[in-house]
Amino acid sequence: MLVLSRKKGEAIMIGSEIELTVLEVTADGVKLGISAPKEVGILRKELFIAIADTNKEARMPALSLTELKKQFQDPRRNG
């Protein structure tokens, strides 16, 4: 991990197209401005993780393949 110190109004470049600028520093946190091409997705990390977790859950079957086969073989078990 690269650690940099920046003051209000100072910036860093990520590659040649992404610029992070320190807009404000307070006791509660730091406000950053990000300039990047439209095709670059920018999300807060906690939101990125929440979306990734939701996508993982959506890919998981509610029933195992064995359980699903049993339900189709014996329709009386389905309800």
Rosetta blueprint (number, residue, H / E / L):
1 M L
2 L L
3 V L
4 L L
5 S L
6 R L
7 K L
8 K L
9 G L
10 E L
11 A E
12 I E
13 M E
14 I E
15 G L
16 S L
17 E L
18 I E
19 E E
20 L E
21 T E
22 V E
23 L E
24 E E
25 V E
26 T L
27 A L
28 D L
29 G L
30 V E
31 K E
32 L E
33 G E
34 I E
35 S E
36 A L
37 P L
38 K L
39 E L
40 V L
41 G L
42 I L
43 L L
44 R L
45 K H
46 E H
47 L H
48 F H
49 I H
50 A H
51 I H
52 A H
53 D H
54 T H
55 N H
56 K H
57 E H
58 A H
59 R H
60 M L
61 P L
62 A L
63 L L
64 S L
65 L H
66 T H
67 E H
68 L H
69 K H
70 K H
71 Q H
72 F H
73 Q H
74 D L
75 P H
76 R H
77 R H
78 N H
79 G L
